[in-house]
Amino acid sequence: MRSRPAAHRTKTAWPKRAFRHVSRFVSGLALLLLFGFGYQRVEGLWREPEAVLVLGGAAERERFAAEFAKQHPDLPIWVSSGSNPEYAEWVFTEAGIDPNRIHLDYQAVDTVTNFTTLADYFKTRNIRSVYLITSDYHMRRAQVIGEIVLGSRGIDFRPVAVPSARSPEPLSKVVRDAARATLWVVTGETGSNLAARFR
């Protein structure tokens, strides 16, 4: 009778152990990719951004981007899964931004897919450098994902942080999403379903 609970524990623990091993492997691969793409960031220091990428998740990012767009009147702006279209369009219209410059994209479901849904699109349009706008507390994670995903497509970025009163996100989120971004580079999948299961 005592052996059954032990077997049950082993059976249920195995997927979590396997996931931990895979996560460690992918995280290590992510670090290697980060070092590999680092040279692109150095090269990008002399490259002027050709577009603005705004990560959705907080309405103040779009308000900030609208003001930022005034200072960079020639750049197109992509907002990845931000506020509803009516509000987003109103924010940019109120700031006097030409609607033709605004591209609202709602494919992304999280921070990793903010990048993976647009990286190849940017590459096909020969956009090799972007301004990356997101909240300051979110920027560390966004930069790591951007290094991996955009870097894999030869695209560099300049971070522009939106001030907030929030503390930076935990490092565990950065490591998790670095692993997912690396998985996308290697396989074309972000592992979003798997990540949700073990969250």
C-alpha positions, -999 to +999 in steps of 0.1 A: +000+000+000+029+024+007+044+019-028+014+034-046+017+070-032+055+069-041+047+058-076+021+085-079+045+112-067+071+100-093+045+101-121+033+136-114+067+150-106+083+138-139+067+164-162+078+192-138+114+178-136+115+175-173+103+210-178+130+223-154+157+205-173+144+218-206+141+253-191+177+252-179+189+240-213+170+267-232+181+294-208+217+284-213+211+286-251+195+320-246+226+333-229+248+320-258+224+337-283+226+369-263+264+369-265+262+361-302+239+389-310+257+414-288+279+426-317+247+437-335+239+461-307+274+476-310+269+480-348+234+495-341+249+523-321+256+541-354+223+531-371+194+555-368+160+538-359+136+536-388+104+528-368+089+529-334+077+497-316+054+502-287+046+472-265+010+470-253+000+464-218-005+499-203-023+528-218+004+553-207+027+537-232+006+548-261+002+583-246+040+585-242+045+572-278+022+599-292+044+626-276+075+607-287+061+606-323+060+644-324+097+645-319+103+619-347+079+630-374+092+608-401+090+574-383+061+549-386+048+536-353+037+500-345+017+494-314+017+457-305-015+445-288-022+478-270-054+495-260-086+490-281-083+505-316-108+534-308-088+546-278-054+541-295-065+560-326-079+588-304-047+592-285-026+596-316-051+618-333-053+641-303-015+644-304-018+655-341-001+623-355-009+614-391-031+582-390-010+568-419+019+566-396+001+544-370+000+506-373-021+488-347-013+451-345-032+427-322-015+394-329+005+393-297-008+377-265+022+385-243+056+401-243+074+374-262+048+375-290+050+413-290+083+406-307+078+373-326+047+385-344+065+415-359+102+405-362+099+389-397+075+416-408+101+443-400+128+423-417+107+420-449+103+458-449+141+462-444+136+478-410+169+472-392+166+494-362+137+505-340+129+526-309+115+502-283+089+519-260+076+502-229+073+509-192+105+512-171+095+482-149+090+461-180+121+472-199+146+446-186+125+417-198+117+435-231+153+441-238+163+405-232+136+392-255+144+419-281+181+410-281+171+374-289+141+378-312+150+410-331+187+401-329+181+369-347+167+389-376+195+414-377+174+441-361+187+463-333+168+486-310+171+516-287+151+513-255+129+542-245+114+537-210+081+551-199+084+563-163+062+546-137+061+541-099+063+503-101+092+481-092+111+461-118+097+427-127+112+397-110+142+380-127+123+348-130+100+363-156+131+375-175+146+340-175+114+323-184+108+346-214+144+344-225+139+307-228+107+311-247+123+336-271+152+312-277+128+284-283+111+306-310+145+313-327+153+276-328+118+261-335+095+289-345+073+282-315+071+304-284+059+277-260+031+300-247+008+270-239+036+252-221+045+283-201+009+289-190+007+253-178+037+256-155+032+293-145 
